[in-house]
């Protein structure tokens, strides 16, 4: 009962100053809401990227081009590629050599391009994806009508293509696309298949408007090159992923006559490397955003301290009167601490609810635009945000409460 008395007094005091209490709560709930939104959406985006990567499987070793003397994930490599540095040393023959490894069950080389694709009905500028014939055995998407191209068609640079369902609808409407012709540049190509619907890869690559064609056809008849961007090799036994990746590095260095690892013009990665990179990026970005959001909590804490000091100043006479009729310093301390706890708890509760609603709304909007990243509620984010809120409130509420508890009753009664 003795604990409930300060609680009731604190509740009545906050009700008596509703606007001031509401403004104090607002600062805290914005901080809590920000932390909840950042962590929930960070987890959603992370799972979205990982799920998108599953299209390539989880048992692969990837070899891709890289600017020598840079790290694969470095800004120097990214800037070099963006500024037009072209690495022409990765060839289909490298994939064939990698394919001879005893733990590799298959591979495909790939090269991207872009051009205007047209039919008698319509035209569209879209991505061209040149791949080896084994692509259709290894990639996690099916041809819903027609057939894949063969190794012989790839080697003979046959003018055959497989198109995405969205491109099929645009170029042929409701007509059957199989056996029809499309034009890429000045040459005609025969449609031999239509891929299943895949959506957007990472939100920016429209897989359903893609044109798949033999990689040698893309190289020789469209782009006029003899190199590739990447090679995807698939494992027989994932228990030896690290060893196989190390062997692939040795194979590539031998093929490219590289003795100094710093001069590697390629990078080898596995699904484990992708997971580590995504986790590192996600953790770093989330930490940065949470740190920014935490500033709102600190501001809210300062607001609580300010409100508590004002409250102590306004109620000095009341404090003296309560002490004069028998209230202890501990009773006064708990009265003002309960006020701080009320404010932080209410701010935390509303912040969690609003943050969750905002995260769910963002998920629905993203899904509407083709980013199906799912809805993830992070209990770690809940504990972190509410815990930080309560601790902040208590830290900033203790000093004013101690100040109120230490007032001399005689001096307090004289105060007006």
TORKOL-4160 file (C-alpha; in steps of 0.2 Angstrom, whole numbers, padded with zeros to 4 digits, m for minus):
416
<pt num="1" X="0000" Y="0000" Z="0000"/>
<pt num="2" X="0014" Y="0012" Z="0004"/>
<pt num="3" X="0021" Y="0009" Z="m0014"/>
<pt num="4" X="0004" Y="0012" Z="m0022"/>
<pt num="5" X="0001" Y="0029" Z="m0013"/>
<pt num="6" X="0016" Y="0038" Z="m0023"/>
<pt num="7" X="0010" Y="0029" Z="m0039"/>
<pt num="8" X="m0008" Y="0037" Z="m0037"/>
<pt num="9" X="m0001" Y="0054" Z="m0033"/>
<pt num="10" X="0011" Y="0053" Z="m0048"/>
<pt num="11" X="m0004" Y="0048" Z="m0059"/>
<pt num="12" X="m0015" Y="0062" Z="m0053"/>
<pt num="13" X="0000" Y="0075" Z="m0056"/>
<pt num="14" X="0002" Y="0069" Z="m0074"/>
<pt num="15" X="m0016" Y="0070" Z="m0078"/>
<pt num="16" X="m0017" Y="0088" Z="m0071"/>
<pt num="17" X="m0004" Y="0093" Z="m0084"/>
<pt num="18" X="m0010" Y="0083" Z="m0099"/>
<pt num="19" X="m0002" Y="0094" Z="m0113"/>
<pt num="20" X="0015" Y="0095" Z="m0105"/>
<pt num="21" X="0015" Y="0076" Z="m0102"/>
<pt num="22" X="0009" Y="0072" Z="m0120"/>
<pt num="23" X="0023" Y="0083" Z="m0127"/>
<pt num="24" X="0036" Y="0074" Z="m0116"/>
<pt num="25" X="0029" Y="0057" Z="m0121"/>
<pt num="26" X="0030" Y="0063" Z="m0140"/>
<pt num="27" X="0049" Y="0065" Z="m0139"/>
<pt num="28" X="0051" Y="0047" Z="m0132"/>
<pt num="29" X="0039" Y="0038" Z="m0144"/>
<pt num="30" X="0047" Y="0046" Z="m0159"/>
<pt num="31" X="0064" Y="0038" Z="m0153"/>
<pt num="32" X="0056" Y="0021" Z="m0149"/>
<pt num="33" X="0046" Y="0021" Z="m0166"/>
<pt num="34" X="0062" Y="0025" Z="m0175"/>
<pt num="35" X="0072" Y="0011" Z="m0168"/>
<pt num="36" X="0058" Y="m0001" Z="m0171"/>
<pt num="37" X="0056" Y="0004" Z="m0189"/>
<pt num="38" X="0074" Y="0004" Z="m0193"/>
<pt num="39" X="0077" Y="m0013" Z="m0185"/>
<pt num="40" X="0061" Y="m0021" Z="m0193"/>
<pt num="41" X="0064" Y="m0014" Z="m0210"/>
<pt num="42" X="0083" Y="m0018" Z="m0209"/>
<pt num="43" X="0079" Y="m0037" Z="m0206"/>
<pt num="44" X="0065" Y="m0037" Z="m0220"/>
<pt num="45" X="0077" Y="m0030" Z="m0233"/>
<pt num="46" X="0091" Y="m0042" Z="m0227"/>
<pt num="47" X="0079" Y="m0057" Z="m0229"/>
<pt num="48" X="0073" Y="m0050" Z="m0246"/>
<pt num="49" X="0091" Y="m0049" Z="m0253"/>
<pt num="50" X="0095" Y="m0066" Z="m0247"/>
<pt num="51" X="0079" Y="m0073" Z="m0254"/>
<pt num="52" X="0083" Y="m0065" Z="m0271"/>
<pt num="53" X="0100" Y="m0073" Z="m0271"/>
<pt num="54" X="0092" Y="m0090" Z="m0269"/>
<pt num="55" X="0088" Y="m0089" Z="m0288"/>
<pt num="56" X="0106" Y="m0093" Z="m0291"/>
<pt num="57" X="0105" Y="m0107" Z="m0278"/>
<pt num="58" X="0115" Y="m0109" Z="m0262"/>
<pt num="59" X="0128" Y="m0122" Z="m0268"/>
<pt num="60" X="0138" Y="m0111" Z="m0280"/>
<pt num="61" X="0156" Y="m0104" Z="m0282"/>
<pt num="62" X="0155" Y="m0088" Z="m0292"/>
<pt num="63" X="0170" Y="m0080" Z="m0302"/>
<pt num="64" X="0168" Y="m0062" Z="m0307"/>
<pt num="65" X="0179" Y="m0049" Z="m0315"/>
<pt num="66" X="0188" Y="m0037" Z="m0303"/>
<pt num="67" X="0200" Y="m0022" Z="m0305"/>
<pt num="68" X="0217" Y="m0029" Z="m0301"/>
<pt num="69" X="0225" Y="m0022" Z="m0285"/>
<pt num="70" X="0208" Y="m0019" Z="m0277"/>
<pt num="71" X="0196" Y="m0029" Z="m0266"/>
<pt num="72" X="0180" Y="m0036" Z="m0273"/>
<pt num="73" X="0169" Y="m0026" Z="m0261"/>
<pt num="74" X="0180" Y="m0010" Z="m0261"/>
<pt num="75" X="0175" Y="0007" Z="m0267"/>
<pt num="76" X="0190" Y="0007" Z="m0278"/>
<pt num="77" X="0184" Y="m0008" Z="m0288"/>
<pt num="78" X="0166" Y="m0001" Z="m0289"/>
<pt num="79" X="0172" Y="0016" Z="m0294"/>
<pt num="80" X="0184" Y="0008" Z="m0307"/>
<pt num="81" X="0170" Y="m0002" Z="m0315"/>
<pt num="82" X="0158" Y="0013" Z="m0314"/>
<pt num="83" X="0172" Y="0024" Z="m0323"/>
<pt num="84" X="0173" Y="0012" Z="m0338"/>
<pt num="85" X="0187" Y="0000" Z="m0333"/>
<pt num="86" X="0184" Y="m0015" Z="m0344"/>
<pt num="87" X="0191" Y="m0032" Z="m0338"/>
<pt num="88" X="0193" Y="m0043" Z="m0354"/>
<pt num="89" X="0202" Y="m0058" Z="m0346"/>
<pt num="90" X="0188" Y="m0069" Z="m0340"/>
<pt num="91" X="0183" Y="m0081" Z="m0354"/>
<pt num="92" X="0171" Y="m0096" Z="m0357"/>
<pt num="93" X="0187" Y="m0107" Z="m0357"/>
<pt num="94" X="0190" Y="m0102" Z="m0339"/>
<pt num="95" X="0173" Y="m0110" Z="m0335"/>
<pt num="96" X="0177" Y="m0126" Z="m0344"/>
<pt num="97" X="0193" Y="m0128" Z="m0334"/>
<pt num="98" X="0184" Y="m0125" Z="m0318"/>
<pt num="99" X="0171" Y="m0137" Z="m0324"/>
<pt num="100" X="0184" Y="m0151" Z="m0323"/>
<pt num="101" X="0186" Y="m0149" Z="m0305"/>
<pt num="102" X="0180" Y="m0166" Z="m0296"/>
<pt num="103" X="0168" Y="m0156" Z="m0285"/>
<pt num="104" X="0160" Y="m0146" Z="m0298"/>
<pt num="105" X="0144" Y="m0153" Z="m0306"/>
<pt num="106" X="0141" Y="m0140" Z="m0319"/>
<pt num="107" X="0144" Y="m0122" Z="m0323"/>
<pt num="108" X="0138" Y="m0108" Z="m0334"/>
<pt num="109" X="0146" Y="m0092" Z="m0340"/>
<pt num="110" X="0136" Y="m0076" Z="m0342"/>
<pt num="111" X="0137" Y="m0059" Z="m0350"/>
<pt num="112" X="0124" Y="m0045" Z="m0349"/>
<pt num="113" X="0119" Y="m0033" Z="m0363"/>
<pt num="114" X="0105" Y="m0021" Z="m0367"/>
<pt num="115" X="0097" Y="m0017" Z="m0384"/>
<pt num="116" X="0080" Y="m0013" Z="m0392"/>
<pt num="117" X="0070" Y="m0029" Z="m0395"/>
<pt num="118" X="0055" Y="m0028" Z="m0407"/>
<pt num="119" X="0042" Y="m0038" Z="m0415"/>
<pt num="120" X="0028" Y="m0033" Z="m0428"/>
<pt num="121" X="0017" Y="m0027" Z="m0413"/>
<pt num="122" X="0029" Y="m0017" Z="m0402"/>
<pt num="123" X="0046" Y="m0014" Z="m0396"/>
<pt num="124" X="0056" Y="m0012" Z="m0379"/>
<pt num="125" X="0073" Y="m0008" Z="m0373"/>
<pt num="126" X="0078" Y="m0022" Z="m0362"/>
<pt num="127" X="0092" Y="m0032" Z="m0354"/>
<pt num="128" X="0100" Y="m0046" Z="m0364"/>
<pt num="129" X="0107" Y="m0061" Z="m0353"/>
<pt num="130" X="0119" Y="m0072" Z="m0363"/>
<pt num="131" X="0122" Y="m0088" Z="m0354"/>
<pt num="132" X="0129" Y="m0106" Z="m0357"/>
<pt num="133" X="0117" Y="m0120" Z="m0361"/>
<pt num="134" X="0119" Y="m0128" Z="m0344"/>
<pt num="135" X="0111" Y="m0112" Z="m0336"/>
<pt num="136" X="0093" Y="m0120" Z="m0338"/>
<pt num="137" X="0099" Y="m0135" Z="m0328"/>
<pt num="138" X="0106" Y="m0125" Z="m0314"/>
<pt num="139" X="0096" Y="m0109" Z="m0312"/>
<pt num="140" X="0081" Y="m0109" Z="m0301"/>
<pt num="141" X="0068" Y="m0105" Z="m0314"/>
<pt num="142" X="0059" Y="m0115" Z="m0326"/>
<pt num="143" X="0054" Y="m0113" Z="m0345"/>
<pt num="144" X="0035" Y="m0114" Z="m0344"/>
<pt num="145" X="0033" Y="m0116" Z="m0363"/>
<pt num="146" X="0045" Y="m0121" Z="m0377"/>
<pt num="147" X="0063" Y="m0127" Z="m0374"/>
<pt num="148" X="0080" Y="m0122" Z="m0369"/>
<pt num="149" X="0094" Y="m0119" Z="m0382"/>
<pt num="150" X="0107" Y="m0133" Z="m0383"/>
<pt num="151" X="0126" Y="m0133" Z="m0382"/>
<pt num="152" X="0127" Y="m0135" Z="m0401"/>
<pt num="153" X="0116" Y="m0120" Z="m0403"/>
<pt num="154" X="0127" Y="m0110" Z="m0392"/>
<pt num="155" X="0143" Y="m0115" Z="m0401"/>
<pt num="156" X="0136" Y="m0112" Z="m0418"/>
<pt num="157" X="0130" Y="m0095" Z="m0412"/>
<pt num="158" X="0112" Y="m0099" Z="m0416"/>
<pt num="159" X="0100" Y="m0084" Z="m0417"/>
<pt num="160" X="0087" Y="m0092" Z="m0404"/>
<pt num="161" X="0081" Y="m0083" Z="m0389"/>
<pt num="162" X="0070" Y="m0087" Z="m0373"/>
<pt num="163" X="0060" Y="m0072" Z="m0367"/>
<pt num="164" X="0052" Y="m0067" Z="m0350"/>
<pt num="165" X="0033" Y="m0068" Z="m0348"/>
<pt num="166" X="0031" Y="m0049" Z="m0347"/>
<pt num="167" X="0041" Y="m0046" Z="m0363"/>
<pt num="168" X="0031" Y="m0060" Z="m0372"/>
<pt num="169" X="0015" Y="m0051" Z="m0367"/>
<pt num="170" X="0022" Y="m0034" Z="m0374"/>
<pt num="171" X="0029" Y="m0041" Z="m0390"/>
<pt num="172" X="0015" Y="m0054" Z="m0394"/>
<pt num="173" X="0000" Y="m0050" Z="m0384"/>
<pt num="174" X="m0011" Y="m0065" Z="m0382"/>
<pt num="175" X="m0003" Y="m0074" Z="m0397"/>
<pt num="176" X="0008" Y="m0089" Z="m0395"/>
<pt num="177" X="0026" Y="m0083" Z="m0395"/>
<pt num="178" X="0035" Y="m0100" Z="m0399"/>
<pt num="179" X="0042" Y="m0100" Z="m0417"/>
<pt num="180" X="0039" Y="m0081" Z="m0419"/>
<pt num="181" X="0053" Y="m0069" Z="m0423"/>
<pt num="182" X="0060" Y="m0054" Z="m0414"/>
<pt num="183" X="0073" Y="m0042" Z="m0419"/>
<pt num="184" X="0088" Y="m0037" Z="m0409"/>
<pt num="185" X="0098" Y="m0024" Z="m0418"/>
<pt num="186" X="0097" Y="m0028" Z="m0436"/>
<pt num="187" X="0096" Y="m0047" Z="m0434"/>
<pt num="188" X="0081" Y="m0058" Z="m0432"/>
<pt num="189" X="0080" Y="m0071" Z="m0418"/>
<pt num="190" X="0068" Y="m0086" Z="m0416"/>
<pt num="191" X="0058" Y="m0087" Z="m0399"/>
<pt num="192" X="0060" Y="m0105" Z="m0393"/>
<pt num="193" X="0054" Y="m0103" Z="m0375"/>
<pt num="194" X="0046" Y="m0092" Z="m0362"/>
<pt num="195" X="0052" Y="m0092" Z="m0344"/>
<pt num="196" X="0041" Y="m0093" Z="m0329"/>
<pt num="197" X="0037" Y="m0077" Z="m0319"/>
<pt num="198" X="0051" Y="m0071" Z="m0308"/>
<pt num="199" X="0048" Y="m0053" Z="m0304"/>
<pt num="200" X="0061" Y="m0040" Z="m0301"/>
<pt num="201" X="0078" Y="m0046" Z="m0295"/>
<pt num="202" X="0084" Y="m0034" Z="m0280"/>
<pt num="203" X="0070" Y="m0022" Z="m0285"/>
<pt num="204" X="0079" Y="m0015" Z="m0301"/>
<pt num="205" X="0081" Y="m0029" Z="m0313"/>
<pt num="206" X="0065" Y="m0034" Z="m0322"/>
<pt num="207" X="0068" Y="m0053" Z="m0324"/>
<pt num="208" X="0051" Y="m0055" Z="m0333"/>
<pt num="209" X="0056" Y="m0043" Z="m0347"/>
<pt num="210" X="0073" Y="m0052" Z="m0350"/>
<pt num="211" X="0080" Y="m0060" Z="m0366"/>
<pt num="212" X="0090" Y="m0076" Z="m0363"/>
<pt num="213" X="0101" Y="m0081" Z="m0378"/>
<pt num="214" X="0117" Y="m0091" Z="m0381"/>
<pt num="215" X="0132" Y="m0082" Z="m0373"/>
<pt num="216" X="0142" Y="m0084" Z="m0389"/>
<pt num="217" X="0128" Y="m0077" Z="m0399"/>
<pt num="218" X="0127" Y="m0062" Z="m0388"/>
<pt num="219" X="0146" Y="m0060" Z="m0388"/>
<pt num="220" X="0149" Y="m0061" Z="m0407"/>
<pt num="221" X="0133" Y="m0055" Z="m0415"/>
<pt num="222" X="0128" Y="m0042" Z="m0403"/>
<pt num="223" X="0142" Y="m0035" Z="m0392"/>
<pt num="224" X="0157" Y="m0040" Z="m0403"/>
<pt num="225" X="0167" Y="m0046" Z="m0388"/>
<pt num="226" X="0175" Y="m0063" Z="m0382"/>
<pt num="227" X="0175" Y="m0061" Z="m0363"/>
<pt num="228" X="0162" Y="m0063" Z="m0350"/>
<pt num="229" X="0157" Y="m0055" Z="m0334"/>
<pt num="230" X="0155" Y="m0070" Z="m0322"/>
<pt num="231" X="0155" Y="m0089" Z="m0321"/>
<pt num="232" X="0144" Y="m0098" Z="m0309"/>
<pt num="233" X="0150" Y="m0116" Z="m0305"/>
<pt num="234" X="0139" Y="m0127" Z="m0294"/>
<pt num="235" X="0145" Y="m0140" Z="m0281"/>
<pt num="236" X="0143" Y="m0158" Z="m0279"/>
<pt num="237" X="0146" Y="m0158" Z="m0261"/>
<pt num="238" X="0144" Y="m0142" Z="m0251"/>
<pt num="239" X="0154" Y="m0149" Z="m0236"/>
<pt num="240" X="0170" Y="m0144" Z="m0247"/>
<pt num="241" X="0164" Y="m0127" Z="m0252"/>
<pt num="242" X="0179" Y="m0118" Z="m0245"/>
<pt num="243" X="0192" Y="m0130" Z="m0252"/>
<pt num="244" X="0183" Y="m0130" Z="m0269"/>
<pt num="245" X="0183" Y="m0111" Z="m0269"/>
<pt num="246" X="0202" Y="m0111" Z="m0265"/>
<pt num="247" X="0205" Y="m0123" Z="m0279"/>
<pt num="248" X="0195" Y="m0112" Z="m0291"/>
<pt num="249" X="0207" Y="m0097" Z="m0286"/>
<pt num="250" X="0222" Y="m0108" Z="m0290"/>
<pt num="251" X="0214" Y="m0113" Z="m0307"/>
<pt num="252" X="0211" Y="m0095" Z="m0312"/>
<pt num="253" X="0228" Y="m0089" Z="m0307"/>
<pt num="254" X="0236" Y="m0103" Z="m0317"/>
<pt num="255" X="0225" Y="m0099" Z="m0332"/>
<pt num="256" X="0228" Y="m0081" Z="m0331"/>
<pt num="257" X="0247" Y="m0083" Z="m0327"/>
<pt num="258" X="0245" Y="m0073" Z="m0311"/>
<pt num="259" X="0259" Y="m0076" Z="m0297"/>
<pt num="260" X="0255" Y="m0061" Z="m0287"/>
<pt num="261" X="0238" Y="m0062" Z="m0278"/>
<pt num="262" X="0237" Y="m0043" Z="m0278"/>
<pt num="263" X="0236" Y="m0043" Z="m0297"/>
<pt num="264" X="0220" Y="m0055" Z="m0297"/>
<pt num="265" X="0209" Y="m0049" Z="m0311"/>
<pt num="266" X="0195" Y="m0060" Z="m0304"/>
<pt num="267" X="0186" Y="m0063" Z="m0287"/>
<pt num="268" X="0179" Y="m0079" Z="m0281"/>
<pt num="269" X="0165" Y="m0080" Z="m0269"/>
<pt num="270" X="0152" Y="m0093" Z="m0262"/>
<pt num="271" X="0135" Y="m0091" Z="m0254"/>
<pt num="272" X="0144" Y="m0090" Z="m0237"/>
<pt num="273" X="0153" Y="m0075" Z="m0243"/>
<pt num="274" X="0137" Y="m0067" Z="m0249"/>
<pt num="275" X="0129" Y="m0071" Z="m0232"/>
<pt num="276" X="0143" Y="m0063" Z="m0223"/>
<pt num="277" X="0143" Y="m0047" Z="m0234"/>
<pt num="278" X="0124" Y="m0045" Z="m0232"/>
<pt num="279" X="0125" Y="m0047" Z="m0213"/>
<pt num="280" X="0140" Y="m0035" Z="m0211"/>
<pt num="281" X="0131" Y="m0022" Z="m0222"/>
<pt num="282" X="0115" Y="m0025" Z="m0213"/>
<pt num="283" X="0123" Y="m0024" Z="m0196"/>
<pt num="284" X="0133" Y="m0008" Z="m0200"/>
<pt num="285" X="0118" Y="0001" Z="m0208"/>
<pt num="286" X="0106" Y="m0004" Z="m0194"/>
<pt num="287" X="0119" Y="0002" Z="m0181"/>
<pt num="288" X="0121" Y="0018" Z="m0189"/>
<pt num="289" X="0102" Y="0022" Z="m0190"/>
<pt num="290" X="0099" Y="0015" Z="m0173"/>
<pt num="291" X="0112" Y="0027" Z="m0166"/>
<pt num="292" X="0104" Y="0042" Z="m0175"/>
<pt num="293" X="0087" Y="0036" Z="m0169"/>
<pt num="294" X="0094" Y="0035" Z="m0151"/>
<pt num="295" X="0097" Y="0054" Z="m0152"/>
<pt num="296" X="0078" Y="0056" Z="m0151"/>
<pt num="297" X="0078" Y="0045" Z="m0135"/>
<pt num="298" X="0091" Y="0056" Z="m0127"/>
<pt num="299" X="0081" Y="0072" Z="m0132"/>
<pt num="300" X="0066" Y="0063" Z="m0124"/>
<pt num="301" X="0076" Y="0060" Z="m0109"/>
<pt num="302" X="0081" Y="0078" Z="m0108"/>
<pt num="303" X="0063" Y="0083" Z="m0110"/>
<pt num="304" X="0058" Y="0071" Z="m0095"/>
<pt num="305" X="0072" Y="0079" Z="m0084"/>
<pt num="306" X="0065" Y="0097" Z="m0089"/>
<pt num="307" X="0047" Y="0092" Z="m0085"/>
<pt num="308" X="0052" Y="0084" Z="m0068"/>
<pt num="309" X="0062" Y="0100" Z="m0063"/>
<pt num="310" X="0047" Y="0111" Z="m0067"/>
<pt num="311" X="0035" Y="0099" Z="m0058"/>
<pt num="312" X="0047" Y="0099" Z="m0042"/>
<pt num="313" X="0047" Y="0118" Z="m0043"/>
<pt num="314" X="0028" Y="0120" Z="m0045"/>
<pt num="315" X="0025" Y="0108" Z="m0031"/>
<pt num="316" X="0038" Y="0113" Z="m0018"/>
<pt num="317" X="0024" Y="0118" Z="m0006"/>
<pt num="318" X="0015" Y="0102" Z="m0009"/>
<pt num="319" X="0031" Y="0092" Z="m0005"/>
<pt num="320" X="0034" Y="0102" Z="0011"/>
<pt num="321" X="0016" Y="0099" Z="0016"/>
<pt num="322" X="0017" Y="0080" Z="0013"/>
<pt num="323" X="0033" Y="0079" Z="0023"/>
<pt num="324" X="0025" Y="0089" Z="0037"/>
<pt num="325" X="0011" Y="0076" Z="0039"/>
<pt num="326" X="0023" Y="0061" Z="0039"/>
<pt num="327" X="0028" Y="0057" Z="0021"/>
<pt num="328" X="0046" Y="0051" Z="0020"/>
<pt num="329" X="0060" Y="0056" Z="0008"/>
<pt num="330" X="0058" Y="0039" Z="0000"/>
<pt num="331" X="0039" Y="0042" Z="m0003"/>
<pt num="332" X="0043" Y="0059" Z="m0011"/>
<pt num="333" X="0057" Y="0050" Z="m0022"/>
<pt num="334" X="0046" Y="0037" Z="m0028"/>
<pt num="335" X="0032" Y="0049" Z="m0032"/>
<pt num="336" X="0043" Y="0058" Z="m0044"/>
<pt num="337" X="0051" Y="0042" Z="m0050"/>
<pt num="338" X="0034" Y="0035" Z="m0054"/>
<pt num="339" X="0030" Y="0050" Z="m0065"/>
<pt num="340" X="0046" Y="0047" Z="m0075"/>
<pt num="341" X="0042" Y="0029" Z="m0076"/>
<pt num="342" X="0024" Y="0033" Z="m0082"/>
<pt num="343" X="0031" Y="0044" Z="m0096"/>
<pt num="344" X="0044" Y="0032" Z="m0102"/>
<pt num="345" X="0032" Y="0017" Z="m0102"/>
<pt num="346" X="0018" Y="0026" Z="m0111"/>
<pt num="347" X="0031" Y="0033" Z="m0124"/>
<pt num="348" X="0038" Y="0016" Z="m0126"/>
<pt num="349" X="0022" Y="0007" Z="m0128"/>
<pt num="350" X="0015" Y="0020" Z="m0141"/>
<pt num="351" X="0031" Y="0020" Z="m0150"/>
<pt num="352" X="0031" Y="0001" Z="m0152"/>
<pt num="353" X="0014" Y="0001" Z="m0158"/>
<pt num="354" X="0016" Y="0015" Z="m0171"/>
<pt num="355" X="0033" Y="0008" Z="m0176"/>
<pt num="356" X="0026" Y="m0009" Z="m0179"/>
<pt num="357" X="0011" Y="m0002" Z="m0189"/>
<pt num="358" X="0023" Y="0009" Z="m0199"/>
<pt num="359" X="0034" Y="m0006" Z="m0203"/>
<pt num="360" X="0019" Y="m0016" Z="m0209"/>
<pt num="361" X="0012" Y="m0002" Z="m0219"/>
<pt num="362" X="0030" Y="0000" Z="m0227"/>
<pt num="363" X="0029" Y="m0019" Z="m0231"/>
<pt num="364" X="0012" Y="m0017" Z="m0240"/>
<pt num="365" X="0018" Y="m0002" Z="m0250"/>
<pt num="366" X="0034" Y="m0011" Z="m0255"/>
<pt num="367" X="0024" Y="m0027" Z="m0260"/>
<pt num="368" X="0013" Y="m0016" Z="m0271"/>
<pt num="369" X="0028" Y="m0010" Z="m0280"/>
<pt num="370" X="0036" Y="m0027" Z="m0282"/>
<pt num="371" X="0047" Y="m0028" Z="m0267"/>
<pt num="372" X="0041" Y="m0043" Z="m0258"/>
<pt num="373" X="0052" Y="m0042" Z="m0243"/>
<pt num="374" X="0040" Y="m0049" Z="m0230"/>
<pt num="375" X="0036" Y="m0042" Z="m0213"/>
<pt num="376" X="0048" Y="m0046" Z="m0199"/>
<pt num="377" X="0045" Y="m0040" Z="m0181"/>
<pt num="378" X="0061" Y="m0040" Z="m0171"/>
<pt num="379" X="0060" Y="m0044" Z="m0153"/>
<pt num="380" X="0078" Y="m0038" Z="m0151"/>
<pt num="381" X="0072" Y="m0021" Z="m0157"/>
<pt num="382" X="0058" Y="m0021" Z="m0145"/>
<pt num="383" X="0069" Y="m0025" Z="m0130"/>
<pt num="384" X="0082" Y="m0013" Z="m0136"/>
<pt num="385" X="0070" Y="0002" Z="m0139"/>
<pt num="386" X="0059" Y="0000" Z="m0124"/>
<pt num="387" X="0074" Y="m0005" Z="m0113"/>
<pt num="388" X="0084" Y="0011" Z="m0119"/>
<pt num="389" X="0068" Y="0021" Z="m0117"/>
<pt num="390" X="0065" Y="0016" Z="m0099"/>
<pt num="391" X="0084" Y="0017" Z="m0094"/>
<pt num="392" X="0084" Y="0035" Z="m0102"/>
<pt num="393" X="0068" Y="0040" Z="m0092"/>
<pt num="394" X="0075" Y="0033" Z="m0076"/>
<pt num="395" X="0092" Y="0041" Z="m0078"/>
<pt num="396" X="0085" Y="0058" Z="m0082"/>
<pt num="397" X="0071" Y="0056" Z="m0069"/>
<pt num="398" X="0082" Y="0051" Z="m0054"/>
<pt num="399" X="0091" Y="0067" Z="m0051"/>
<pt num="400" X="0075" Y="0078" Z="m0051"/>
<pt num="401" X="0067" Y="0065" Z="m0039"/>
<pt num="402" X="0081" Y="0065" Z="m0028"/>
<pt num="403" X="0081" Y="0084" Z="m0027"/>
<pt num="404" X="0063" Y="0084" Z="m0022"/>
<pt num="405" X="0066" Y="0071" Z="m0009"/>
<pt num="406" X="0080" Y="0081" Z="m0001"/>
<pt num="407" X="0069" Y="0097" Z="0001"/>
<pt num="408" X="0068" Y="0103" Z="0019"/>
<pt num="409" X="0050" Y="0103" Z="0024"/>
<pt num="410" X="0051" Y="0120" Z="0033"/>
<pt num="411" X="0059" Y="0128" Z="0018"/>
<pt num="412" X="0047" Y="0120" Z="0006"/>
<pt num="413" X="0032" Y="0126" Z="0016"/>
<pt num="414" X="0039" Y="0144" Z="0015"/>
<pt num="415" X="0041" Y="0143" Z="m0004"/>
<pt num="416" X="0029" Y="0152" Z="m0014"/>
